[in-house]
Amino acid sequence: MSYEIKIIVTSQKGVLDPEARTIEKCINDEISGGGLGIEKVGAIERLIVGRYFQYISKQPSKELARQEAVFWAENLFANMIIQSYEVESIKRIRK
């Protein structure tokens, strides 16, 4: 069997995320009269920037696919000191 795995990795709450703060500032500066020419929509706060991982697992069961996803998330995809992850979905696929 094959399973499509989707994992999202983001900074933990309270950890400074310079990329998110820069984007957030740019959007809010634009709203208050910046020069990017973006249509005014509204201010934002607490923007979260993350990474998205999707792959096909060849594990024989959904439980083993979940264990594999957790292993890869904790050991390769996320820096567990400053990031957290969510296994967004594990979906069986037929080939």
Residue pairs with C-beta under 8 A, 6 or more apart in sequence:
1 58
1 59
1 60
1 61
1 92
2 56
2 57
2 58
2 92
2 93
2 94
2 95
3 56
3 57
3 59
3 62
3 65
3 90
3 91
3 92
3 93
4 54
4 55
4 56
4 57
4 89
4 90
4 91
4 92
4 93
5 53
5 54
5 55
5 56
5 57
5 65
5 68
5 69
5 87
5 89
5 90
6 52
6 53
6 54
6 87
6 88
6 89
6 90
7 52
7 53
7 54
7 69
7 72
7 73
7 77
7 85
7 86
7 87
7 88
8 50
8 51
8 52
8 53
8 85
8 86
8 88
9 50
9 51
9 52
9 53
9 73
9 77
9 78
9 83
9 84
9 85
10 48
10 49
10 50
10 51
10 83
10 84
10 85
11 17
11 20
11 48
11 49
11 50
11 82
11 83
11 84
12 82
12 83
12 84
15 82
15 83
17 48
17 49
19 49
20 47
20 48
20 49
21 47
23 47
23 49
24 44
24 45
24 46
24 47
26 34
26 36
27 38
27 43
27 44
27 47
28 43
28 44
30 36
30 38
30 40
31 40
31 41
31 42
31 43
51 77
53 72
53 73
53 77
56 93
57 65
57 68
57 69
57 90
59 65
59 67
59 68
62 90
62 92
65 90
66 87
66 90
69 87
69 90
70 87
73 85
73 87
74 80
74 85
77 85
78 84
78 85
